[in-house]
Amino acid sequence: EIAILQVGGIEPPETAIPRSEYIIAGAPLEQISIAEPLAKNGETCLSPQAWEHVKDYIFADTSRELENDAFKLLGRLDESKFTFPTVKASAQERDTRKDNQFTIAELDVIRKFVPSAVFKQIEDGTLTY
């Protein structure tokens, strides 16, 4: 369970648009704060709670010991159960991000959460990522 708070609403000096931010807290964020420093570049470290969701589908990377042995490094997909093409096809089939994108008409709703320079790029259609 997580808690999301919206804070702000004050106009910063560089713009006339009130700014707001989100603060997210809860056990999953605490788990991330432990897992992140355990992973090296290119690695993914999973909390015991996250591991429970994937343990039947992937192998842990046991090539090195972690300071917290309850956490596991993501190894590889168990290809006896799934292949990368089937996982990719399934993910693409269930990808609903396009259904939830803001339209240009709805941009003002998100304006207070986006820095002015980034918002201008979104508005002009020049933001790439």
N, C-alpha and C positions, 0 to 999 in steps of 0.2 A: 504494500500500500504506500502511496506517495501523497504528499500534499503540495499543491501548486498555489502560490500566492501571487497576485498581481500587485505591484507596488509602483509608486511614482505618481505621475499626473502633473508634474511641475514642468513649466517651460524652461529649458536650459537657455543660457544667454545667446548661443549661436543660432537659435531657431525660434520661431513663434509657435511651433507644434509641441504640445505637452508630450513628454517622454514617459514611457512606462517600461517596466521590466518584469520578468517572472522570476520567482524564487522557487526552486523545486527541492523538496526534502523528503526523506523517508529511508527505509531500510535498503531499497535497491541502490540509492545514491551512496549510502554508507558502504555497501558492498563494492561499488565501483571505486570508491576512494581507497580501498584496501587492494583491490585487484590491479588497478592501473600501475602503481609503482612496482608490482611484482613482474610485470611483463617488460620484455626488452622490445626494441624496435622490430616491428613485423609480427609480434606475438599477440595473441589474445588470451587473457587470463579470465577464468570463470570462477565466480563464487560458488560455494557448495549449493546454494539455492538455484543458481542458473544451471549448474552441472546436472541437477536432477531432471531438468527439462530436455537435455540433449544426450545424456549418458548412453542411451540405447542406440544412438545413431552415429556417434563419433568416437574416435579413440583419443585419449589424452596423450599429450607430448610428455614423455617421462625422461627426456634427454638431460634434464637438469633438475635439481631439487629447488623448491621454492622455500622462502623463509616461513611462509604460512602453509603447512602441508594440507590444510583443508581446501585450499584453492587449487585449481587445475589449469594447466595450459592446454589450449585447444590444439589438438593434433591434426587428425585427418578424418575425413568422412569414412564411415564403414561402408565400403563399396559392395559388400555382400548384400546390403539392404537397399542402397540407393547409388545412383551414379550422378555425377555433376550435371549432365544434360537433363536428367529427370528432375533434379532439384531446381535447376534454372527454369525449366519449362513450367514447373509448378508455381514458382515464385512469380514469373511473368503473368501467368494465368490469373493469379490472385492479387496482382498489383492494382490497388485502387487509388493510388496517389493522384492520378489525373482527375478523378471524380471529386476530389477535395481541394483542388487548386482555386485560389482567389482569381476572380476575373478583374479586369481593369476597373470596372465599376465598383468593385468591392475594396479597392486598394486603400481608401481612406480608413477603413476599419483597422487595418494593420499598421497604418502610418505611425502611430505613437510607439510601436514596438521596434521600428526599424530606424537605424541611424539615417540622417538626412541624405548623406552622400549615396548610400546604398539604395534608399527609396527613389532617389532621382534616377539611378540606373535602371531600376525596375520599371519605373514610369516611362522611361525613354526606350525600353526594350534593349538596353545595352549590357545588362547583367548576364554574365556567362559563368557557369560553374559545372 
